[in-house]
Amino acid sequence: MEFEEIEPDSWNRENDFANIHVHMADGRHYGINVWTFNALETSIALDLGGKSNSNGLYVIPPDLFVRELTKECIYETISDLLKKGDLEKVLNPSVLSLKVNGI
């Protein structure tokens, strides 16, 4: 998880975003863009204030929203999603599965 590897003490666990990598036992790998719920509100405010995205008309979403950027929250979230199916099917279409030997 990016927030554990890069300047671990500089992340706001309740209002930030990060990239995570999920490595499955069967060789599939996922790169997932994760935002906290509060990061969405911050993004909207920045777009409105900075006149971005047609003056805040839209926000391009991440692959996944979570309550907080913690290992526990993300593990629980990914575990629950995997019970529902493959991540590329239960998350938005930008999440792709890549096989180690067959990218």
The first five atom37 places (N, CA, C, CB, O) and aatype in JSON, in Angstrom:
{
  "aatype": [12, 6, 13, 6, 6, 9, 6, 14, 3, 15, 17, 2, 1, 6, 2, 3, 13, 0, 2, 9, 8, 19, 8, 12, 0, 3, 7, 1, 8, 18, 7, 9, 2, 19, 17, 16, 13, 2, 0, 10, 6, 16, 15, 9, 0, 10, 3, 10, 7, 7, 11, 15, 2, 15, 2, 7, 10, 18, 19, 9, 14, 14, 3, 10, 13, 19, 1, 6, 10, 16, 11, 6, 4, 9, 18, 6, 16, 9, 15, 3, 10, 10, 11, 11, 7, 3, 10, 6, 11, 19, 10, 2, 14, 15, 19, 10, 15, 10, 11, 19, 2, 7, 9],
  "atom_mask": [
    [1, 1, 1, 1, 1],
    [1, 1, 1, 1, 1],
    [1, 1, 1, 1, 1],
    [1, 1, 1, 1, 1],
    [1, 1, 1, 1, 1],
    [1, 1, 1, 1, 1],
    [1, 1, 1, 1, 1],
    [1, 1, 1, 1, 1],
    [1, 1, 1, 1, 1],
    [1, 1, 1, 1, 1],
    [1, 1, 1, 1, 1],
    [1, 1, 1, 1, 1],
    [1, 1, 1, 1, 1],
    [1, 1, 1, 1, 1],
    [1, 1, 1, 1, 1],
    [1, 1, 1, 1, 1],
    [1, 1, 1, 1, 1],
    [1, 1, 1, 1, 1],
    [1, 1, 1, 1, 1],
    [1, 1, 1, 1, 1],
    [1, 1, 1, 1, 1],
    [1, 1, 1, 1, 1],
    [1, 1, 1, 1, 1],
    [1, 1, 1, 1, 1],
    [1, 1, 1, 1, 1],
    [1, 1, 1, 1, 1],
    [1, 1, 1, 0, 1],
    [1, 1, 1, 1, 1],
    [1, 1, 1, 1, 1],
    [1, 1, 1, 1, 1],
    [1, 1, 1, 0, 1],
    [1, 1, 1, 1, 1],
    [1, 1, 1, 1, 1],
    [1, 1, 1, 1, 1],
    [1, 1, 1, 1, 1],
    [1, 1, 1, 1, 1],
    [1, 1, 1, 1, 1],
    [1, 1, 1, 1, 1],
    [1, 1, 1, 1, 1],
    [1, 1, 1, 1, 1],
    [1, 1, 1, 1, 1],
    [1, 1, 1, 1, 1],
    [1, 1, 1, 1, 1],
    [1, 1, 1, 1, 1],
    [1, 1, 1, 1, 1],
    [1, 1, 1, 1, 1],
    [1, 1, 1, 1, 1],
    [1, 1, 1, 1, 1],
    [1, 1, 1, 0, 1],
    [1, 1, 1, 0, 1],
    [1, 1, 1, 1, 1],
    [1, 1, 1, 1, 1],
    [1, 1, 1, 1, 1],
    [1, 1, 1, 1, 1],
    [1, 1, 1, 1, 1],
    [1, 1, 1, 0, 1],
    [1, 1, 1, 1, 1],
    [1, 1, 1, 1, 1],
    [1, 1, 1, 1, 1],
    [1, 1, 1, 1, 1],
    [1, 1, 1, 1, 1],
    [1, 1, 1, 1, 1],
    [1, 1, 1, 1, 1],
    [1, 1, 1, 1, 1],
    [1, 1, 1, 1, 1],
    [1, 1, 1, 1, 1],
    [1, 1, 1, 1, 1],
    [1, 1, 1, 1, 1],
    [1, 1, 1, 1, 1],
    [1, 1, 1, 1, 1],
    [1, 1, 1, 1, 1],
    [1, 1, 1, 1, 1],
    [1, 1, 1, 1, 1],
    [1, 1, 1, 1, 1],
    [1, 1, 1, 1, 1],
    [1, 1, 1, 1, 1],
    [1, 1, 1, 1, 1],
    [1, 1, 1, 1, 1],
    [1, 1, 1, 1, 1],
    [1, 1, 1, 1, 1],
    [1, 1, 1, 1, 1],
    [1, 1, 1, 1, 1],
    [1, 1, 1, 1, 1],
    [1, 1, 1, 1, 1],
    [1, 1, 1, 0, 1],
    [1, 1, 1, 1, 1],
    [1, 1, 1, 1, 1],
    [1, 1, 1, 1, 1],
    [1, 1, 1, 1, 1],
    [1, 1, 1, 1, 1],
    [1, 1, 1, 1, 1],
    [1, 1, 1, 1, 1],
    [1, 1, 1, 1, 1],
    [1, 1, 1, 1, 1],
    [1, 1, 1, 1, 1],
    [1, 1, 1, 1, 1],
    [1, 1, 1, 1, 1],
    [1, 1, 1, 1, 1],
    [1, 1, 1, 1, 1],
    [1, 1, 1, 1, 1],
    [1, 1, 1, 1, 1],
    [1, 1, 1, 0, 1],
    [1, 1, 1, 1, 1]
  ],
  "atom_positions": [
    [[0.84, -1.16, 0.0], [0.0, 0.0, 0.0], [0.89, 1.23, 0.0], [-0.96, -0.01, 1.21], [1.8, 1.37, 0.82]],
    [[0.62, 2.1, -0.92], [1.45, 3.28, -1.13], [1.64, 4.08, 0.16], [0.84, 4.17, -2.2], [2.74, 4.55, 0.44]],
    [[0.58, 4.23, 0.95], [0.67, 5.05, 2.15], [1.54, 4.42, 3.24], [-0.7, 5.31, 2.7], [1.92, 5.1, 4.19]],
    [[1.86, 3.15, 3.12], [2.78, 2.51, 4.06], [4.23, 2.6, 3.59], [2.39, 1.05, 4.26], [5.16, 2.57, 4.4]],
    [[4.42, 2.72, 2.3], [5.76, 2.69, 1.71], [6.39, 4.07, 1.53], [5.71, 2.0, 0.4], [7.6, 4.22, 1.71]],
    [[5.58, 5.06, 1.18], [6.1, 6.38, 0.85], [5.7, 7.36, 1.95], [5.58, 6.86, -0.54], [4.52, 7.66, 2.11]],
    [[6.67, 7.84, 2.69], [6.43, 8.78, 3.78], [5.22, 8.39, 4.61], [6.24, 10.18, 3.22], [4.22, 9.1, 4.61]],
    [[5.29, 7.27, 5.33], [4.13, 6.73, 6.04], [3.45, 7.68, 7.02], [4.54, 5.53, 6.77], [2.26, 7.52, 7.3]],
    [[4.17, 8.65, 7.55], [3.56, 9.56, 8.53], [2.96, 10.81, 7.9], [4.59, 9.96, 9.54], [2.46, 11.68, 8.61]],
    [[2.99, 10.91, 6.57], [2.52, 12.13, 5.92], [1.1, 12.0, 5.35], [3.47, 12.52, 4.83], [0.6, 12.94, 4.74]],
    [[0.46, 10.86, 5.52], [-0.86, 10.62, 4.94], [-1.96, 10.95, 5.94], [-0.99, 9.16, 4.49], [-1.82, 10.71, 7.14]],
    [[-3.04, 11.52, 5.44], [-4.22, 11.77, 6.26], [-5.15, 10.58, 6.08], [-4.92, 13.12, 5.87], [-5.79, 10.45, 5.04]],
    [[-5.23, 9.73, 7.07], [-5.97, 8.47, 6.91], [-7.46, 8.66, 6.65], [-5.79, 7.62, 8.13], [-8.12, 7.74, 6.19]],
    [[-8.0, 9.85, 6.95], [-9.43, 10.08, 6.75], [-9.73, 11.0, 5.56], [-10.02, 10.67, 7.99], [-10.89, 11.15, 5.18]],
    [[-8.69, 11.62, 4.98], [-8.94, 12.54, 3.87], [-7.74, 12.54, 2.94], [-9.22, 13.98, 4.4], [-6.94, 13.47, 2.92]],
    [[-7.62, 11.46, 2.16], [-6.48, 11.33, 1.26], [-6.79, 10.26, 0.22], [-5.18, 10.99, 2.04], [-7.88, 9.7, 0.2]],
    [[-5.83, 9.98, -0.62], [-5.98, 8.92, -1.62], [-4.63, 8.26, -1.8], [-6.51, 9.48, -2.98], [-3.59, 8.83, -1.49]],
    [[-4.67, 7.04, -2.32], [-3.43, 6.29, -2.53], [-3.68, 5.19, -3.56], [-2.91, 5.68, -1.2], [-4.81, 4.87, -3.9]],
    [[-2.59, 4.64, -4.04], [-2.66, 3.48, -4.91], [-2.3, 2.26, -4.09], [-1.7, 3.62, -6.15], [-1.43, 2.3, -3.23]],
    [[-2.99, 1.16, -4.37], [-2.66, -0.09, -3.71], [-2.47, -1.16, -4.78], [-3.76, -0.51, -2.7], [-2.98, -1.03, -5.9]],
    [[-1.75, -2.19, -4.43], [-1.56, -3.34, -5.3], [-2.08, -4.56, -4.57], [-0.05, -3.53, -5.71], [-1.77, -4.79, -3.4]],
    [[-2.88, -5.35, -5.28], [-3.42, -6.59, -4.72], [-2.82, -7.72, -5.53], [-5.0, -6.63, -4.75], [-2.98, -7.78, -6.75]],
    [[-2.13, -8.62, -4.85], [-1.52, -9.78, -5.49], [-2.29, -11.02, -5.07], [0.0, -9.9, -5.12], [-2.34, -11.35, -3.88]],
    [[-2.88, -11.71, -6.03], [-3.68, -12.91, -5.75], [-2.81, -14.15, -5.85], [-4.88, -13.0, -6.74], [-1.81, -14.17, -6.57]],
    [[-3.2, -15.19, -5.12], [-2.45, -16.45, -5.11], [-2.4, -17.09, -6.5], [-3.07, -17.42, -4.12], [-1.46, -17.82, -6.81]],
    [[-3.4, -16.81, -7.35], [-3.44, -17.43, -8.67], [-2.63, -16.65, -9.72], [-4.88, -17.55, -9.13], [-2.68, -16.97, -10.91]],
    [[-1.88, -15.61, -9.28], [-1.04, -14.87, -10.21], [-1.63, -13.57, -10.72], [0.0, 0.0, 0.0], [-0.94, -12.8, -11.38]],
    [[-2.9, -13.31, -10.44], [-3.49, -12.04, -10.86], [-2.97, -10.92, -9.96], [-5.05, -12.11, -10.81], [-2.7, -11.11, -8.77]],
    [[-2.83, -9.75, -10.57], [-2.41, -8.55, -9.85], [-3.36, -7.42, -10.2], [-0.93, -8.18, -10.19], [-3.82, -7.31, -11.34]],
    [[-3.65, -6.59, -9.23], [-4.51, -5.44, -9.44], [-3.82, -4.19, -8.93], [-5.87, -5.63, -8.76], [-3.19, -4.23, -7.87]],
    [[-3.93, -3.1, -9.64], [-3.54, -1.78, -9.17], [-4.83, -1.0, -8.99], [0.0, 0.0, 0.0], [-5.59, -0.83, -9.95]],
    [[-5.08, -0.53, -7.78], [-6.36, 0.1, -7.48], [-6.12, 1.49, -6.89], [-7.2, -0.77, -6.5], [-5.33, 1.65, -5.96]],
    [[-6.81, 2.48, -7.42], [-6.77, 3.85, -6.93], [-7.86, 3.98, -5.86], [-6.98, 4.88, -8.1], [-9.04, 3.83, -6.15]],
    [[-7.44, 4.25, -4.62], [-8.35, 4.27, -3.47], [-8.42, 5.67, -2.89], [-7.9, 3.26, -2.4], [-7.4, 6.29, -2.61]],
    [[-9.64, 6.17, -2.7], [-9.87, 7.46, -2.05], [-10.68, 7.24, -0.8], [-10.59, 8.46, -3.01], [-11.47, 6.3, -0.71]],
    [[-10.48, 8.11, 0.19], [-11.39, 8.11, 1.34], [-12.65, 8.88, 0.95], [-10.71, 8.74, 2.62], [-12.66, 9.64, -0.02]],
    [[-13.72, 8.67, 1.73], [-14.96, 9.4, 1.47], [-14.71, 10.91, 1.52], [-16.04, 8.99, 2.5], [-15.22, 11.65, 0.69]],
    [[-13.93, 11.36, 2.5], [-13.65, 12.78, 2.65], [-12.82, 13.34, 1.5], [-12.93, 13.04, 3.96], [-12.93, 14.52, 1.17]],
    [[-11.99, 12.51, 0.88], [-11.19, 12.97, -0.25], [-12.07, 13.35, -1.43], [-10.18, 11.89, -0.67], [-11.71, 14.23, -2.21]],
    [[-13.22, 12.71, -1.57], [-14.16, 13.08, -2.62], [-14.64, 14.51, -2.39], [-15.36, 12.1, -2.68], [-14.66, 15.33, -3.31]],
    [[-15.04, 14.81, -1.16], [-15.5, 16.16, -0.84], [-14.4, 17.19, -1.09], [-15.98, 16.24, 0.61], [-14.66, 18.27, -1.61]],
    [[-13.18, 16.85, -0.72], [-12.04, 17.75, -0.94], [-11.82, 17.97, -2.43], [-10.77, 17.18, -0.29], [-11.57, 19.09, -2.86]],
    [[-11.91, 16.9, -3.22], [-11.73, 17.0, -4.67], [-12.8, 17.9, -5.29], [-11.77, 15.61, -5.31], [-12.5, 18.72, -6.16]],
    [[-14.03, 17.75, -4.85], [-15.12, 18.6, -5.36], [-14.84, 20.06, -5.04], [-16.48, 18.17, -4.76], [-14.97, 20.92, -5.91]],
    [[-14.45, 20.35, -3.8], [-14.17, 21.72, -3.39], [-13.01, 22.31, -4.2], [-13.86, 21.78, -1.89], [-13.07, 23.47, -4.61]],
    [[-11.96, 21.52, -4.42], [-10.82, 22.01, -5.2], [-11.21, 22.29, -6.65], [-9.68, 20.99, -5.16], [-10.79, 23.29, -7.23]],
    [[-12.02, 21.41, -7.23], [-12.47, 21.62, -8.61], [-13.32, 22.87, -8.72], [-13.26, 20.4, -9.11], [-13.18, 23.63, -9.69]],
    [[-14.21, 23.11, -7.76], [-15.05, 24.3, -7.77], [-14.21, 25.56, -7.56], [-16.14, 24.21, -6.7], [-14.36, 26.55, -8.27]],
    [[-13.33, 25.52, -6.57], [-12.51, 26.67, -6.24], [-11.48, 27.0, -7.3], [0.0, 0.0, 0.0], [-11.16, 28.17, -7.54]],
    [[-10.95, 25.97, -7.94], [-9.92, 26.18, -8.95], [-10.44, 26.26, -10.36], [0.0, 0.0, 0.0], [-9.67, 26.38, -11.31]],
    [[-11.75, 26.21, -10.51], [-12.39, 26.28, -11.83], [-11.98, 25.11, -12.72], [-12.03, 27.6, -12.53], [-11.95, 25.23, -13.95]],
    [[-11.66, 23.97, -12.1], [-11.29, 22.77, -12.87], [-12.54, 22.0, -13.3], [-10.37, 21.86, -12.05], [-13.63, 22.21, -12.78]],
    [[-12.35, 21.13, -14.25], [-13.41, 20.23, -14.72], [-14.72, 20.98, -14.99], [-13.66, 19.13, -13.68], [-15.77, 20.67, -14.43]],
    [[-14.61, 21.96, -15.88], [-15.77, 22.79, -16.25], [-16.42, 23.41, -15.01], [-16.81, 21.96, -17.02], [-17.63, 23.34, -14.81]],
    [[-15.56, 24.03, -14.19], [-16.02, 24.7, -12.98], [-16.71, 23.76, -12.0], [-16.98, 25.82, -13.34], [-17.72, 24.1, -11.39]],
    [[-16.15, 22.56, -11.85], [-16.67, 21.6, -10.88], [-17.9, 20.85, -11.36], [0.0, 0.0, 0.0], [-18.65, 20.31, -10.55]],
    [[-18.1, 20.8, -12.66], [-19.26, 20.09, -13.21], [-19.16, 18.58, -12.97], [-19.38, 20.36, -14.7], [-20.18, 17.9, -12.87]],
    [[-17.94, 18.06, -12.87], [-17.75, 16.62, -12.69], [-16.46, 16.35, -11.92], [-17.72, 15.9, -14.04], [-15.58, 17.2, -11.81]],
    [[-16.38, 15.14, -11.38], [-15.18, 14.63, -10.74], [-14.92, 13.25, -11.32], [-15.32, 14.58, -9.16], [-15.83, 12.42, -11.36]],
    [[-13.72, 13.0, -11.77], [-13.38, 11.67, -12.27], [-13.08, 10.8, -11.05], [-12.15, 11.72, -13.27], [-12.14, 11.08, -10.31]],
    [[-13.88, 9.76, -10.84], [-13.76, 8.98, -9.61], [-12.59, 8.0, -9.62], [-15.04, 8.21, -9.36], [-12.05, 7.67, -10.68]],
    [[-12.22, 7.55, -8.44], [-11.21, 6.51, -8.32], [-11.86, 5.15, -8.57], [-10.53, 6.54, -6.93], [-13.02, 5.07, -8.96]],
    [[-11.09, 4.1, -8.35], [-11.63, 2.75, -8.48], [-12.43, 2.34, -7.24], [-10.5, 1.76, -8.71], [-13.33, 1.5, -7.33]],
    [[-12.09, 2.93, -6.09], [-12.69, 2.48, -4.84], [-12.67, 3.6, -3.81], [-11.94, 1.25, -4.3], [-11.68, 4.32, -3.69]],
    [[-13.77, 3.74, -3.06], [-13.84, 4.65, -1.92], [-13.83, 3.82, -0.64], [-15.11, 5.56, -1.99], [-14.47, 2.77, -0.58]],
    [[-13.12, 4.28, 0.38], [-13.09, 3.62, 1.69], [-13.24, 4.67, 2.79], [-11.76, 2.79, 1.89], [-13.05, 5.87, 2.54]],
    [[-13.58, 4.22, 3.98], [-13.73, 5.13, 5.1], [-12.4, 5.77, 5.49], [-14.32, 4.41, 6.29], [-12.33, 6.97, 5.76]],
    [[-11.33, 4.95, 5.52], [-10.03, 5.47, 5.92], [-8.91, 4.7, 5.26], [-9.88, 5.42, 7.43], [-9.06, 3.53, 4.9]],
    [[-7.77, 5.36, 5.12], [-6.58, 4.73, 4.55], [-5.8, 4.05, 5.67], [-5.68, 5.77, 3.8], [-4.85, 4.6, 6.22]],
    [[-6.23, 2.83, 5.98], [-5.51, 2.0, 6.93], [-5.44, 0.6, 6.36], [-6.19, 2.0, 8.34], [-6.3, 0.19, 5.57]],
    [[-4.43, -0.13, 6.75], [-4.29, -1.51, 6.28], [-5.53, -2.32, 6.65], [-3.02, -2.16, 6.88], [-6.03, -3.1, 5.83]],
    [[-6.02, -2.14, 7.86], [-7.17, -2.91, 8.32], [-8.42, -2.63, 7.49], [-7.45, -2.6, 9.78], [-9.12, -3.55, 7.08]],
    [[-8.69, -1.36, 7.23], [-9.87, -0.99, 6.45], [-9.77, -1.53, 5.03], [-10.03, 0.53, 6.42], [-10.75, -2.07, 4.5]],
    [[-8.61, -1.39, 4.41], [-8.46, -1.84, 3.03], [-8.48, -3.36, 2.93], [-7.16, -1.3, 2.43], [-9.1, -3.9, 2.01]],
    [[-7.83, -4.06, 3.85], [-7.88, -5.53, 3.83], [-9.32, -6.02, 3.98], [-7.01, -6.11, 4.97], [-9.75, -6.91, 3.25]],
    [[-10.06, -5.44, 4.92], [-11.44, -5.85, 5.12], [-12.29, -5.57, 3.88], [-12.04, -5.15, 6.34], [-13.13, -6.38, 3.49]],
    [[-12.06, -4.41, 3.27], [-12.79, -4.04, 2.07], [-12.49, -4.99, 0.92], [-12.45, -2.61, 1.66], [-13.42, -5.5, 0.28]],
    [[-11.21, -5.25, 0.64], [-10.84, -6.14, -0.46], [-11.35, -7.55, -0.19], [-9.31, -6.16, -0.66], [-11.84, -8.21, -1.11]],
    [[-11.24, -8.02, 1.04], [-11.75, -9.36, 1.38], [-13.25, -9.46, 1.11], [-11.47, -9.68, 2.87], [-13.72, -10.46, 0.56]],
    [[-14.0, -8.44, 1.5], [-15.44, -8.45, 1.26], [-15.76, -8.43, -0.23], [-16.11, -7.26, 1.96], [-16.65, -9.14, -0.69]],
    [[-15.02, -7.6, -0.98], [-15.25, -7.54, -2.43], [-14.94, -8.88, -3.1], [-14.4, -6.43, -3.04], [-15.66, -9.29, -4.01]],
    [[-13.88, -9.54, -2.67], [-13.52, -10.82, -3.27], [-14.57, -11.9, -3.0], [-12.15, -11.29, -2.74], [-14.72, -12.83, -3.79]],
    [[-15.31, -11.78, -1.91], [-16.42, -12.71, -1.65], [-17.53, -12.53, -2.67], [-16.98, -12.49, -0.23], [-18.3, -13.46, -2.93]],
    [[-17.61, -11.34, -3.26], [-18.65, -11.03, -4.24], [-18.24, -11.4, -5.66], [-18.99, -9.56, -4.18], [-19.09, -11.55, -6.53]],
    [[-16.93, -11.54, -5.9], [-16.47, -11.9, -7.24], [-15.09, -11.35, -7.51], [0.0, 0.0, 0.0], [-14.43, -10.81, -6.62]],
    [[-14.65, -11.49, -8.75], [-13.35, -10.96, -9.17], [-13.38, -9.44, -9.11], [-12.98, -11.44, -10.6], [-14.4, -8.82, -9.42]],
    [[-12.27, -8.84, -8.7], [-12.24, -7.39, -8.54], [-12.56, -6.65, -9.82], [-10.89, -6.96, -8.04], [-13.2, -5.6, -9.78]],
    [[-12.14, -7.18, -10.96], [-12.44, -6.5, -12.22], [-13.93, -6.53, -12.56], [-11.64, -7.13, -13.36], [-14.38, -5.8, -13.44]],
    [[-14.69, -7.36, -11.87], [-16.14, -7.42, -12.1], [-16.91, -6.62, -11.06], [-16.61, -8.87, -12.09], [-17.98, -6.1, -11.37]],
    [[-16.4, -6.51, -9.83], [-17.14, -5.81, -8.78], [-16.73, -4.35, -8.62], [-16.96, -6.53, -7.47], [-17.46, -3.58, -7.99]],
    [[-15.59, -3.96, -9.18], [-15.17, -2.56, -9.15], [-15.41, -1.94, -10.52], [-13.68, -2.44, -8.73], [-15.92, -2.6, -11.42]],
    [[-15.03, -0.67, -10.67], [-15.29, -0.04, -11.95], [-14.41, -0.65, -13.05], [-15.04, 1.48, -11.86], [-13.41, -1.29, -12.74]],
    [[-14.78, -0.47, -14.31], [-14.09, -1.15, -15.42], [-12.62, -0.82, -15.6], [-14.79, -0.84, -16.66], [-11.94, -1.49, -16.38]],
    [[-12.09, 0.19, -14.9], [-10.67, 0.51, -15.07], [-9.78, -0.48, -14.33], [-10.39, 1.92, -14.59], [-8.57, -0.51, -14.56]],
    [[-10.37, -1.28, -13.43], [-9.58, -2.26, -12.68], [-9.46, -3.51, -13.54], [-10.24, -2.59, -11.29], [-10.45, -4.16, -13.85]],
    [[-8.23, -3.84, -13.91], [-7.98, -4.98, -14.77], [-7.12, -6.0, -14.05], [-7.31, -4.54, -16.07], [-6.27, -5.65, -13.23]],
    [[-7.34, -7.23, -14.36], [-6.5, -8.29, -13.83], [-5.35, -8.54, -14.8], [-7.32, -9.59, -13.59], [-5.56, -8.65, -16.01]],
    [[-4.15, -8.63, -14.26], [-2.99, -8.94, -15.09], [-2.33, -10.2, -14.55], [-1.98, -7.74, -15.11], [-2.05, -10.3, -13.35]],
    [[-2.08, -11.15, -15.4], [-1.37, -12.36, -15.0], [0.12, -12.09, -15.06], [-1.75, -13.58, -15.91], [0.58, -11.41, -15.98]],
    [[0.87, -12.62, -14.11], [2.31, -12.38, -14.04], [2.99, -12.8, -15.34], [2.92, -13.13, -12.85], [3.79, -12.04, -15.89]],
    [[2.68, -13.97, -15.84], [3.35, -14.49, -17.04], [2.63, -14.13, -18.34], [3.48, -15.99, -16.94], [3.16, -14.38, -19.42]],
    [[1.47, -13.56, -18.24], [0.72, -13.32, -19.47], [0.15, -11.94, -19.59], [0.0, 0.0, 0.0], [-0.97, -11.77, -20.05]],
    [[0.91, -10.92, -19.19], [0.42, -9.54, -19.22], [-0.01, -9.13, -20.58], [1.46, -8.6, -18.73], [-0.45, -8.0, -20.78]]
  ]
}
